[in-house]
Amino acid sequence: MANESLYERIGGASVLHKLVNIFYDIVENDPEGEILNLLHLRGHGIAHSRIEQFNFLSGFLGGPQLYIEKHGHSDVREMHRHVQVGPAERDAWLTCMSRAIKSAGIEPDTSTVLMRHFRAVADVLEMENRANEDRRRKAAS
């Protein structure tokens, strides 16, 4: 288990598909996900995001590098450059993912590790957005 990837710990592709689908079901149908659903409606849509998030998370969690094979990178900042990820979006994403992890039946120790990784990435995206806003404000003045 010490050398087992998070991808393997959660149960591989089948559980990852389940997790991603539960997450986007929450985003589409629950008030907690409304802010995220609106962002996706302005972009490529939820169906596209279900595929791409599965591809990204597969590699991010130590499984097949599907996103990199398709896009040549897995830079989350680049993936989200067109999206404003403020504190509300970050917190909504983390809340919806936490609920999805629990609903997917992922065991608590693995869930804690997953959320630690997801929180770190979400914080980076929110900080990057804040830095970009500061640069835009300075350039405009």
C-alpha positions in Angstrom: 0.0 0.0 0.0 2.9 2.4 0.6 3.8 2.4 -3.1 0.2 2.3 -4.2 -0.9 5.4 -6.2 -4.0 7.4 -5.2 -5.5 6.2 -8.5 -5.0 2.6 -7.3 -6.1 3.4 -3.7 -9.5 4.8 -4.9 -10.1 1.8 -7.1 -8.8 2.8 -10.5 -10.8 3.9 -13.6 -14.2 2.7 -12.5 -14.2 4.5 -9.2 -12.7 7.6 -10.8 -15.5 7.7 -13.4 -18.0 7.3 -10.6 -16.3 10.1 -8.6 -16.3 12.5 -11.6 -19.9 11.7 -12.5 -21.1 12.2 -9.0 -19.1 15.5 -8.8 -20.7 16.9 -12.0 -24.2 15.7 -11.0 -23.8 17.8 -7.8 -22.5 20.7 -9.8 -25.5 20.5 -12.2 -28.2 19.8 -9.7 -27.4 21.1 -6.2 -27.3 24.8 -5.1 -23.7 24.3 -3.8 -22.6 23.7 -7.4 -24.6 26.5 -9.1 -21.6 28.9 -9.3 -19.5 26.1 -11.0 -22.3 25.1 -13.3 -22.6 28.7 -14.6 -18.9 28.8 -15.3 -19.1 25.5 -17.2 -22.1 26.8 -19.2 -19.9 29.8 -20.3 -17.2 27.4 -21.4 -17.3 24.0 -23.1 -20.1 22.6 -20.9 -20.4 19.9 -18.3 -20.2 17.0 -20.8 -16.8 18.1 -22.0 -15.6 18.7 -18.4 -16.7 15.3 -17.3 -14.3 13.8 -19.9 -11.5 16.2 -19.3 -11.6 16.0 -15.5 -11.5 12.2 -15.7 -8.5 12.4 -18.1 -6.7 14.9 -15.8 -7.4 13.2 -12.5 -6.3 9.9 -13.9 -2.8 11.2 -14.3 -2.9 13.6 -11.3 -3.7 10.6 -9.1 -0.9 8.4 -10.5 -2.8 6.5 -13.2 -2.7 6.7 -17.0 -1.6 10.1 -18.2 -4.6 10.6 -20.4 -4.7 14.4 -20.3 -1.1 14.7 -21.2 -1.4 12.2 -24.0 -4.3 14.3 -25.4 -3.1 17.9 -24.7 0.7 17.6 -24.2 0.6 19.1 -20.7 -1.3 18.9 -17.4 -0.8 22.5 -16.2 -3.9 23.3 -14.2 -3.1 27.1 -14.4 -3.1 26.9 -18.2 -6.3 24.8 -18.2 -8.1 27.4 -16.0 -6.6 30.6 -17.4 -9.9 31.5 -19.1 -11.8 31.0 -15.8 -11.9 33.3 -12.8 -11.3 31.2 -9.8 -12.1 33.3 -6.8 -12.7 32.2 -3.2 -16.3 31.4 -3.9 -15.5 29.2 -6.9 -12.7 27.5 -5.0 -14.8 26.8 -2.0 -17.7 25.6 -4.1 -15.4 23.2 -6.0 -14.0 21.8 -2.8 -17.4 21.4 -1.2 -18.8 19.6 -4.2 -15.7 17.3 -4.5 -15.8 16.5 -0.8 -19.4 15.4 -1.1 -18.7 13.4 -4.3 -15.8 11.6 -2.6 -18.0 10.7 0.3 -20.9 9.6 -2.0 -18.4 7.5 -4.1 -17.6 5.5 -1.0 -13.9 6.3 -1.0 -12.5 5.3 2.4 -11.8 8.1 4.9 -7.9 8.0 5.0 -7.8 8.1 1.2 -10.4 10.8 1.2 -8.3 13.0 3.5 -5.3 12.7 1.2 -7.3 13.4 -1.9 -8.8 16.6 -0.3 -5.4 17.8 0.8 -4.1 17.5 -2.8 -7.3 19.1 -4.2 -7.2 21.9 -1.7 -3.6 22.7 -2.6 -4.4 22.9 -6.3 -7.6 25.0 -5.7 -5.6 27.4 -3.5 -3.0 27.8 -6.3 -5.7 28.6 -8.8 -7.4 31.1 -6.6 -4.0 32.8 -5.8 -3.1 32.8 -9.5 -6.5 34.5 -10.3 -5.9 37.1 -7.6 -2.4 37.8 -9.0 -3.8 38.2 -12.5 -6.5 40.6 -11.3 -3.8 42.7 -9.5 -1.7 42.8 -12.8 -4.8 43.8 -14.8 -5.7 46.6 -12.3 -2.1 47.9 -12.3 -2.0 47.8 -16.1 -5.3 49.7 -16.3 -4.2 52.5 -14.0 
